[in-house]
Amino acid sequence: MTSDNKEYVLRERDDQEIKRLGFQHQVWKDSSDLAIKRSNISKSKLIIDLGCGPGYLAKDLLTHAAD
């Protein structure tokens, strides 16, 4: 990428990139689920997700907090 190219490197609106990020999420899902369980997150906790991708992990956090 040259300095005059302003394209976002991760191309968040690119369907292929979204699929790649979904696959990556699935690869790490068991580990991230374990981390979520150990974090003691509950409905009463406030979590903010800023620029962390398409939201796959945020959805898992929401699902876990609802349990």
Secondary structure, 3 states (H helix, E strand, C coil): CCCCCCCCCCCCCCHHHHHHHHHHHHHHHHHHHHHHHHCCCCCCCCCCCCCCCCCHHHHHHHHHHHC
